[in-house]
Amino acid sequence: MQDERPSTAEQDPAKAGSDYARINRKISESAAYLPVLFQESVLWRGSRLTNVYTSEPW
């Protein structure tokens, strides 16, 4: 069974390029900046502490 919906893709490459640039500009204007933060921690252990293990995810 064939899809009866009309195609919405632009057939003219120049028009499609200008549409893409316009949409990309609109998205870029409203895009939020999300900083990427890396958490770094230091583990302090006493010299008499035993049976304690650390793992990379923690």
All heavy atoms as a GROMACS GRO file, in nm:
protein
  466
    1MET      N    1   0.084  -0.117   0.000
    1MET     CA    2   0.000   0.000   0.000
    1MET      C    3   0.089   0.124   0.000
    1MET      O    4   0.181   0.135   0.079
    1MET     CB    5  -0.092  -0.003   0.122
    1MET     CG    6  -0.194   0.108   0.122
    1MET     SD    7  -0.305   0.094   0.260
    1MET     CE    8  -0.439   0.014   0.180
    2GLN      N    9   0.061   0.216  -0.087
    2GLN     CA   10   0.141   0.336  -0.102
    2GLN      C   11   0.090   0.446  -0.011
    2GLN      O   12  -0.030   0.461   0.009
    2GLN     CB   13   0.139   0.381  -0.248
    2GLN     CG   14   0.238   0.487  -0.277
    2GLN     CD   15   0.242   0.519  -0.426
    2GLN    OE1   16   0.161   0.468  -0.502
    2GLN    NE2   17   0.335   0.602  -0.465
    3ASP      N   18   0.184   0.525   0.042
    3ASP     CA   19   0.148   0.638   0.128
    3ASP      C   20   0.084   0.747   0.043
    3ASP      O   21   0.143   0.791  -0.056
    3ASP     CB   22   0.273   0.688   0.198
    3ASP     CG   23   0.241   0.787   0.308
    3ASP    OD1   24   0.123   0.811   0.335
    3ASP    OD2   25   0.337   0.839   0.366
    4GLU      N   26  -0.032   0.793   0.080
    4GLU     CA   27  -0.106   0.892   0.001
    4GLU      C   28  -0.076   1.036   0.041
    4GLU      O   29  -0.125   1.128  -0.020
    4GLU     CB   30  -0.257   0.866   0.014
    4GLU     CG   31  -0.301   0.732  -0.038
    4GLU     CD   32  -0.275   0.716  -0.187
    4GLU    OE1   33  -0.289   0.815  -0.261
    4GLU    OE2   34  -0.240   0.605  -0.228
    5ARG      N   35   0.002   1.056   0.148
    5ARG     CA   36   0.031   1.192   0.191
    5ARG      C   37   0.125   1.261   0.093
    5ARG      O   38   0.216   1.198   0.039
    5ARG     CB   39   0.096   1.190   0.330
    5ARG     CG   40   0.000   1.146   0.438
    5ARG     CD   41   0.068   1.144   0.570
    5ARG     NE   42   0.161   1.031   0.569
    5ARG     CZ   43   0.256   1.010   0.658
    5ARG    NH1   44   0.272   1.093   0.757
    5ARG    NH2   45   0.334   0.906   0.650
    6PRO      N   46   0.107   1.391   0.069
    6PRO     CA   47   0.199   1.462  -0.021
    6PRO      C   48   0.336   1.479   0.044
    6PRO      O   49   0.348   1.488   0.165
    6PRO     CB   50   0.131   1.598  -0.042
    6PRO     CG   51   0.043   1.614   0.076
    6PRO     CD   52   0.001   1.476   0.120
    7SER      N   53   0.436   1.483  -0.038
    7SER     CA   54   0.572   1.501   0.011
    7SER      C   55   0.591   1.645   0.060
    7SER      O   56   0.546   1.740  -0.004
    7SER     CB   57   0.671   1.471  -0.101
    7SER     OG   58   0.801   1.501  -0.058
    8THR      N   59   0.656   1.661   0.172
    8THR     CA   60   0.681   1.795   0.224
    8THR      C   61   0.826   1.838   0.204
    8THR      O   62   0.863   1.948   0.242
    8THR     CB   63   0.647   1.801   0.375
    8THR    OG1   64   0.725   1.703   0.442
    8THR    CG2   65   0.500   1.776   0.399
    9ALA      N   66   0.907   1.754   0.147
    9ALA     CA   67   1.048   1.788   0.124
    9ALA      C   68   1.060   1.882   0.005
    9ALA      O   69   0.992   1.866  -0.096
    9ALA     CB   70   1.129   1.661   0.099
   10GLU      N   71   1.148   1.979   0.020
   10GLU     CA   72   1.173   2.074  -0.089
   10GLU      C   73   1.254   2.005  -0.197
   10GLU      O   74   1.354   1.940  -0.170
   10GLU     CB   75   1.248   2.196  -0.034
   10GLU     CG   76   1.279   2.301  -0.136
   10GLU     CD   77   1.156   2.360  -0.201
   10GLU    OE1   78   1.068   2.406  -0.127
   10GLU    OE2   79   1.148   2.357  -0.325
   11GLN      N   80   1.211   2.021  -0.321
   11GLN     CA   81   1.278   1.955  -0.433
   11GLN      C   82   1.392   2.037  -0.491
   11GLN      O   83   1.487   1.982  -0.546
   11GLN     CB   84   1.175   1.923  -0.543
   11GLN     CG   85   1.064   1.832  -0.497
   11GLN     CD   86   1.115   1.697  -0.448
   11GLN    OE1   87   1.200   1.636  -0.513
   11GLN    NE2   88   1.064   1.651  -0.336
   12ASP      N   89   1.386   2.168  -0.478
   12ASP     CA   90   1.490   2.256  -0.531
   12ASP      C   91   1.604   2.266  -0.430
   12ASP      O   92   1.584   2.312  -0.318
   12ASP     CB   93   1.430   2.395  -0.556
   12ASP     CG   94   1.533   2.494  -0.610
   12ASP    OD1   95   1.634   2.448  -0.668
   12ASP    OD2   96   1.512   2.615  -0.593
   13PRO      N   97   1.727   2.220  -0.465
   13PRO     CA   98   1.839   2.222  -0.370
   13PRO      C   99   1.873   2.361  -0.317
   13PRO      O  100   1.905   2.377  -0.199
   13PRO     CB  101   1.956   2.163  -0.449
   13PRO     CG  102   1.893   2.087  -0.560
   13PRO     CD  103   1.764   2.157  -0.591
   14ALA      N  104   1.864   2.463  -0.401
   14ALA     CA  105   1.895   2.599  -0.356
   14ALA      C  106   1.793   2.647  -0.253
   14ALA      O  107   1.826   2.706  -0.151
   14ALA     CB  108   1.900   2.694  -0.475
   15LYS      N  109   1.666   2.622  -0.279
   15LYS     CA  110   1.559   2.660  -0.186
   15LYS      C  111   1.571   2.580  -0.056
   15LYS      O  112   1.553   2.635   0.053
   15LYS     CB  113   1.422   2.637  -0.252
   15LYS     CG  114   1.304   2.663  -0.162
   15LYS     CD  115   1.268   2.809  -0.158
   15LYS     CE  116   1.134   2.833  -0.092
   15LYS     NZ  117   1.134   2.844   0.048
   16ALA      N  118   1.601   2.451  -0.067
   16ALA     CA  119   1.618   2.368   0.052
   16ALA      C  120   1.734   2.419   0.137
   16ALA      O  121   1.726   2.423   0.260
   16ALA     CB  122   1.642   2.222   0.012
   17GLY      N  123   1.843   2.461   0.073
   17GLY     CA  124   1.959   2.515   0.145
   17GLY      C  125   1.926   2.643   0.218
   17GLY      O  126   1.966   2.663   0.333
   18SER      N  127   1.850   2.732   0.153
   18SER     CA  128   1.814   2.857   0.219
   18SER      C  129   1.715   2.832   0.332
   18SER      O  130   1.722   2.898   0.437
   18SER     CB  131   1.757   2.958   0.118
   18SER     OG  132   1.634   2.913   0.068
   19ASP      N  133   1.624   2.737   0.313
   19ASP     CA  134   1.531   2.702   0.422
   19ASP      C  135   1.608   2.646   0.541
   19ASP      O  136   1.580   2.680   0.656
   19ASP     CB  137   1.429   2.599   0.374
   19ASP     CG  138   1.327   2.657   0.278
   19ASP    OD1  139   1.319   2.782   0.268
   19ASP    OD2  140   1.255   2.577   0.215
   20TYR      N  141   1.703   2.559   0.513
   20TYR     CA  142   1.784   2.500   0.619
   20TYR      C  143   1.860   2.609   0.695
   20TYR      O  144   1.864   2.609   0.818
   20TYR     CB  145   1.881   2.397   0.562
   20TYR     CG  146   1.975   2.342   0.666
   20TYR    CD1  147   1.934   2.241   0.752
   20TYR    CD2  148   2.104   2.392   0.679
   20TYR    CE1  149   2.020   2.192   0.850
   20TYR    CE2  150   2.189   2.343   0.776
   20TYR     CZ  151   2.146   2.242   0.860
   20TYR     OH  152   2.232   2.195   0.956
   21ALA      N  153   1.921   2.702   0.623
   21ALA     CA  154   1.998   2.810   0.687
   21ALA      C  155   1.907   2.897   0.774
   21ALA      O  156   1.944   2.935   0.886
   21ALA     CB  157   2.067   2.894   0.581
   22ARG      N  158   1.787   2.926   0.726
   22ARG     CA  159   1.692   3.007   0.804
   22ARG      C  160   1.650   2.935   0.931
   22ARG      O  161   1.649   2.993   1.040
   22ARG     CB  162   1.569   3.037   0.717
   22ARG     CG  163   1.468   3.128   0.784
   22ARG     CD  164   1.351   3.158   0.691
   22ARG     NE  165   1.293   3.042   0.627
   22ARG     CZ  166   1.206   2.958   0.684
   22ARG    NH1  167   1.168   2.977   0.807
   22ARG    NH2  168   1.158   2.855   0.617
   23ILE      N  169   1.618   2.807   0.919
   23ILE     CA  170   1.578   2.728   1.036
   23ILE      C  171   1.693   2.715   1.134
   23ILE      O  172   1.677   2.730   1.256
   23ILE     CB  173   1.526   2.589   0.992
   23ILE    CG1  174   1.395   2.605   0.916
   23ILE    CG2  175   1.509   2.497   1.111
   23ILE    CD1  176   1.351   2.480   0.844
   24ASN      N  177   1.813   2.691   1.083
   24ASN     CA  178   1.931   2.677   1.168
   24ASN      C  179   1.959   2.807   1.244
   24ASN      O  180   1.993   2.806   1.362
   24ASN     CB  181   2.051   2.636   1.084
   24ASN     CG  182   2.168   2.593   1.168
   24ASN    OD1  183   2.150   2.534   1.274
   24ASN    ND2  184   2.288   2.621   1.122
   25ARG      N  185   1.943   2.921   1.177
   25ARG     CA  186   1.964   3.051   1.241
   25ARG      C  187   1.861   3.072   1.354
   25ARG      O  188   1.896   3.118   1.462
   25ARG     CB  189   1.953   3.162   1.137
   25ARG     CG  190   2.012   3.294   1.180
   25ARG     CD  191   2.017   3.398   1.068
   25ARG     NE  192   2.058   3.343   0.938
   25ARG     CZ  193   1.978   3.326   0.831
   25ARG    NH1  194   1.854   3.362   0.836
   25ARG    NH2  195   2.022   3.276   0.719
   26LYS      N  196   1.736   3.037   1.329
   26LYS     CA  197   1.630   3.052   1.430
   26LYS      C  198   1.661   2.965   1.552
   26LYS      O  199   1.646   3.009   1.666
   26LYS     CB  200   1.495   3.010   1.373
   26LYS     CG  201   1.435   3.109   1.282
   26LYS     CD  202   1.361   3.208   1.363
   26LYS     CE  203   1.238   3.253   1.289
   26LYS     NZ  204   1.182   3.369   1.351
   27ILE      N  205   1.704   2.843   1.529
   27ILE     CA  206   1.736   2.753   1.640
   27ILE      C  207   1.856   2.805   1.716
   27ILE      O  208   1.858   2.804   1.840
   27ILE     CB  209   1.761   2.609   1.588
   27ILE    CG1  210   1.630   2.550   1.536
   27ILE    CG2  211   1.821   2.522   1.696
   27ILE    CD1  212   1.646   2.420   1.464
   28SER      N  213   1.958   2.853   1.646
   28SER     CA  214   2.079   2.904   1.711
   28SER      C  215   2.051   3.027   1.795
   28SER      O  216   2.112   3.048   1.900
   28SER     CB  217   2.186   2.936   1.607
   28SER     OG  218   2.225   2.819   1.540
   29GLU      N  219   1.959   3.112   1.751
   29GLU     CA  220   1.924   3.232   1.827
   29GLU      C  221   1.858   3.200   1.960
   29GLU      O  222   1.876   3.271   2.058
   29GLU     CB  223   1.830   3.320   1.744
   29GLU     CG  224   1.896   3.389   1.629
   29GLU     CD  225   1.797   3.459   1.536
   29GLU    OE1  226   1.674   3.450   1.563
   29GLU    OE2  227   1.840   3.522   1.440
   30SER      N  228   1.782   3.093   1.964
   30SER     CA  229   1.709   3.060   2.086
   30SER      C  230   1.775   2.948   2.166
   30SER      O  231   1.720   2.906   2.267
   30SER     CB  232   1.565   3.022   2.052
   30SER     OG  233   1.564   2.904   1.975
   31ALA      N  234   1.888   2.900   2.120
   31ALA     CA  235   1.953   2.788   2.190
   31ALA      C  236   2.013   2.835   2.322
   31ALA      O  237   2.071   2.943   2.332
   31ALA     CB  238   2.063   2.728   2.101
   32ALA      N  239   1.998   2.755   2.422
   32ALA     CA  240   2.054   2.786   2.554
   32ALA      C  241   2.193   2.726   2.566
   32ALA      O  242   2.223   2.621   2.509
   32ALA     CB  243   1.965   2.728   2.663
   33TYR      N  244   2.278   2.794   2.638
   33TYR     CA  245   2.414   2.745   2.662
   33TYR      C  246   2.413   2.664   2.791
   33TYR      O  247   2.374   2.715   2.896
   33TYR     CB  248   2.511   2.863   2.674
   33TYR     CG  249   2.650   2.822   2.713
   33TYR    CD1  250   2.733   2.756   2.623
   33TYR    CD2  251   2.698   2.845   2.840
   33TYR    CE1  252   2.859   2.717   2.658
   33TYR    CE2  253   2.825   2.806   2.878
   33TYR     CZ  254   2.905   2.742   2.786
   33TYR     OH  255   3.031   2.702   2.821
   34LEU      N  256   2.453   2.541   2.784
   34LEU     CA  257   2.459   2.455   2.901
   34LEU      C  258   2.604   2.418   2.928
   34LEU      O  259   2.663   2.339   2.854
   34LEU     CB  260   2.377   2.327   2.879
   34LEU     CG  261   2.228   2.348   2.854
   34LEU    CD1  262   2.161   2.216   2.821
   34LEU    CD2  263   2.163   2.412   2.973
   35PRO      N  264   2.664   2.474   3.030
   35PRO     CA  265   2.803   2.441   3.058
   35PRO      C  266   2.816   2.296   3.107
   35PRO      O  267   2.728   2.244   3.176
   35PRO     CB  268   2.841   2.539   3.169
   35PRO     CG  269   2.713   2.575   3.233
   35PRO     CD  270   2.608   2.568   3.125
   36VAL      N  271   2.923   2.234   3.068
   36VAL     CA  272   2.950   2.098   3.112
   36VAL      C  273   3.042   2.106   3.233
   36VAL      O  274   3.150   2.164   3.225
   36VAL     CB  275   3.015   2.016   2.998
   36VAL    CG1  276   3.047   1.876   3.044
   36VAL    CG2  277   2.925   2.015   2.877
   37LEU      N  278   2.997   2.049   3.342
   37LEU     CA  279   3.075   2.054   3.465
   37LEU      C  280   3.127   1.916   3.499
   37LEU      O  281   3.058   1.816   3.485
   37LEU     CB  282   2.987   2.105   3.581
   37LEU     CG  283   2.924   2.242   3.561
   37LEU    CD1  284   2.833   2.273   3.678
   37LEU    CD2  285   3.030   2.348   3.548
   38PHE      N  286   3.250   1.912   3.545
   38PHE     CA  287   3.309   1.787   3.589
   38PHE      C  288   3.334   1.797   3.739
   38PHE      O  289   3.396   1.891   3.785
   38PHE     CB  290   3.442   1.762   3.517
   38PHE     CG  291   3.425   1.739   3.370
   38PHE    CD1  292   3.444   1.842   3.280
   38PHE    CD2  293   3.389   1.615   3.321
   38PHE    CE1  294   3.428   1.823   3.145
   38PHE    CE2  295   3.372   1.594   3.187
   38PHE     CZ  296   3.392   1.698   3.098
   39GLN      N  297   3.282   1.699   3.810
   39GLN     CA  298   3.300   1.698   3.954
   39GLN      C  299   3.429   1.623   3.986
   39GLN      O  300   3.454   1.515   3.934
   39GLN     CB  301   3.183   1.630   4.023
   39GLN     CG  302   3.195   1.630   4.172
   39GLN     CD  303   3.073   1.566   4.237
   39GLN    OE1  304   2.980   1.528   4.169
   39GLN    NE2  305   3.077   1.553   4.366
   40GLU      N  306   3.508   1.682   4.071
   40GLU     CA  307   3.633   1.620   4.112
   40GLU      C  308   3.633   1.614   4.264
   40GLU      O  309   3.599   1.711   4.330
   40GLU     CB  310   3.750   1.703   4.062
   40GLU     CG  311   3.881   1.630   4.074
   40GLU     CD  312   3.992   1.705   4.004
   40GLU    OE1  313   3.969   1.756   3.892
   40GLU    OE2  314   4.100   1.713   4.062
   41SER      N  315   3.667   1.501   4.317
   41SER     CA  316   3.667   1.488   4.463
   41SER      C  317   3.799   1.427   4.508
   41SER      O  318   3.868   1.358   4.433
   41SER     CB  319   3.551   1.402   4.510
   41SER     OG  320   3.561   1.272   4.456
   42VAL      N  321   3.833   1.453   4.632
   42VAL     CA  322   3.954   1.400   4.692
   42VAL      C  323   3.912   1.311   4.807
   42VAL      O  324   3.826   1.347   4.887
   42VAL     CB  325   4.044   1.515   4.744
   42VAL    CG1  326   4.168   1.461   4.810
   42VAL    CG2  327   4.079   1.609   4.630
   43LEU      N  328   3.970   1.192   4.812
   43LEU     CA  329   3.940   1.100   4.920
   43LEU      C  330   4.049   1.108   5.026
   43LEU      O  331   4.167   1.089   4.996
   43LEU     CB  332   3.930   0.956   4.867
   43LEU     CG  333   3.820   0.931   4.763
   43LEU    CD1  334   3.830   0.789   4.710
   43LEU    CD2  335   3.684   0.954   4.825
   44TRP      N  336   4.008   1.138   5.147
   44TRP     CA  337   4.102   1.143   5.258
   44TRP      C  338   4.077   1.021   5.345
   44TRP      O  339   3.965   0.996   5.387
   44TRP     CB  340   4.080   1.270   5.342
   44TRP     CG  341   4.112   1.394   5.266
   44TRP    CD1  342   4.028   1.467   5.191
   44TRP    CD2  343   4.237   1.459   5.260
   44TRP    NE1  344   4.091   1.574   5.136
   44TRP    CE2  345   4.220   1.573   5.177
   44TRP    CE3  346   4.363   1.434   5.314
   44TRP    CZ2  347   4.326   1.660   5.149
   44TRP    CZ3  348   4.466   1.522   5.286
   44TRP    CH2  349   4.447   1.632   5.204
   45ARG      N  350   4.184   0.945   5.371
   45ARG     CA  351   4.171   0.827   5.457
   45ARG      C  352   4.283   0.828   5.560
   45ARG      O  353   4.397   0.863   5.529
   45ARG     CB  354   4.183   0.699   5.375
   45ARG     CG  355   4.068   0.680   5.280
   45ARG     CD  356   4.072   0.545   5.219
   45ARG     NE  357   4.170   0.546   5.111
   45ARG     CZ  358   4.201   0.442   5.038
   45ARG    NH1  359   4.147   0.326   5.062
   45ARG    NH2  360   4.290   0.450   4.943
   46GLY      N  361   4.246   0.787   5.679
   46GLY     CA  362   4.346   0.775   5.783
   46GLY      C  363   4.439   0.658   5.756
   46GLY      O  364   4.403   0.562   5.687
   47SER      N  365   4.558   0.661   5.812
   47SER     CA  366   4.656   0.555   5.787
   47SER      C  367   4.616   0.424   5.855
   47SER      O  368   4.661   0.317   5.814
   47SER     CB  369   4.794   0.600   5.836
   47SER     OG  370   4.787   0.628   5.974
   48ARG      N  371   4.529   0.429   5.956
   48ARG     CA  372   4.487   0.306   6.026
   48ARG      C  373   4.357   0.248   5.971
   48ARG      O  374   4.309   0.147   6.019
   48ARG     CB  375   4.471   0.335   6.175
   48ARG     CG  376   4.601   0.378   6.238
   48ARG     CD  377   4.594   0.399   6.386
   48ARG     NE  378   4.458   0.427   6.434
   48ARG     CZ  379   4.429   0.467   6.555
   48ARG    NH1  380   4.525   0.488   6.641
   48ARG    NH2  381   4.305   0.489   6.591
   49LEU      N  382   4.298   0.309   5.873
   49LEU     CA  383   4.172   0.262   5.816
   49LEU      C  384   4.200   0.139   5.730
   49LEU      O  385   4.287   0.139   5.644
   49LEU     CB  386   4.111   0.374   5.731
   49LEU     CG  387   3.970   0.351   5.678
   49LEU    CD1  388   3.873   0.335   5.793
   49LEU    CD2  389   3.929   0.467   5.590
   50THR      N  390   4.123   0.032   5.753
   50THR     CA  391   4.143  -0.093   5.678
   50THR      C  392   4.010  -0.138   5.617
   50THR      O  393   3.903  -0.090   5.655
   50THR     CB  394   4.197  -0.205   5.769
   50THR    OG1  395   4.104  -0.226   5.874
   50THR    CG2  396   4.333  -0.167   5.826
   51ASN      N  397   4.018  -0.232   5.524
   51ASN     CA  398   3.902  -0.290   5.456
   51ASN      C  399   3.815  -0.184   5.387
   51ASN      O  400   3.694  -0.191   5.387
   51ASN     CB  401   3.815  -0.372   5.553
   51ASN     CG  402   3.888  -0.493   5.604
   51ASN    OD1  403   3.972  -0.550   5.533
   51ASN    ND2  404   3.861  -0.533   5.726
   52VAL      N  405   3.878  -0.085   5.328
   52VAL     CA  406   3.808   0.019   5.254
   52VAL      C  407   3.857   0.016   5.110
   52VAL      O  408   3.976   0.012   5.084
   52VAL     CB  409   3.834   0.158   5.316
   52VAL    CG1  410   3.770   0.266   5.232
   52VAL    CG2  411   3.782   0.162   5.458
   53TYR      N  412   3.763   0.014   5.018
   53TYR     CA  413   3.797   0.008   4.877
   53TYR      C  414   3.731   0.125   4.804
   53TYR      O  415   3.625   0.171   4.842
   53TYR     CB  416   3.749  -0.124   4.815
   53TYR     CG  417   3.810  -0.244   4.883
   53TYR    CD1  418   3.741  -0.310   4.985
   53TYR    CD2  419   3.936  -0.289   4.847
   53TYR    CE1  420   3.796  -0.420   5.046
   53TYR    CE2  421   3.991  -0.400   4.910
   53TYR     CZ  422   3.922  -0.464   5.009
   53TYR     OH  423   3.978  -0.571   5.070
   54THR      N  424   3.795   0.170   4.700
   54THR     CA  425   3.735   0.274   4.616
   54THR      C  426   3.717   0.220   4.476
   54THR      O  427   3.782   0.124   4.435
   54THR     CB  428   3.825   0.399   4.610
   54THR    OG1  429   3.952   0.362   4.558
   54THR    CG2  430   3.841   0.462   4.748
   55SER      N  431   3.627   0.283   4.404
   55SER     CA  432   3.599   0.240   4.269
   55SER      C  433   3.591   0.365   4.180
   55SER      O  434   3.558   0.473   4.227
   55SER     CB  435   3.467   0.161   4.270
   55SER     OG  436   3.388   0.186   4.163
   56GLU      N  437   3.619   0.351   4.052
   56GLU     CA  438   3.623   0.466   3.961
   56GLU      C  439   3.490   0.542   3.954
   56GLU      O  440   3.492   0.664   3.954
   56GLU     CB  441   3.663   0.417   3.821
   56GLU     CG  442   3.698   0.527   3.726
   56GLU     CD  443   3.821   0.606   3.767
   56GLU    OE1  444   3.914   0.548   3.823
   56GLU    OE2  445   3.821   0.727   3.744
   57PRO      N  446   3.374   0.475   3.951
   57PRO     CA  447   3.249   0.551   3.946
   57PRO      C  448   3.222   0.634   4.072
   57PRO      O  449   3.146   0.729   4.069
   57PRO     CB  450   3.141   0.445   3.931
   57PRO     CG  451   3.209   0.325   3.877
   57PRO     CD  452   3.349   0.333   3.927
   58TRP      N  453   3.277   0.599   4.183
   58TRP     CA  454   3.251   0.672   4.307
   58TRP      C  455   3.349   0.783   4.318
   58TRP      O  456   3.353   0.872   4.386
   58TRP     CB  457   3.258   0.580   4.428
   58TRP     CG  458   3.156   0.473   4.420
   58TRP    CD1  459   3.174   0.345   4.381
   58TRP    CD2  460   3.016   0.486   4.448
   58TRP    NE1  461   3.057   0.277   4.384
   58TRP    CE2  462   2.958   0.361   4.425
   58TRP    CE3  463   2.937   0.589   4.488
   58TRP    CZ2  464   2.823   0.339   4.442
   58TRP    CZ3  465   2.802   0.565   4.505
   58TRP    CH2  466   2.747   0.441   4.482
   0.00000   0.00000   0.00000
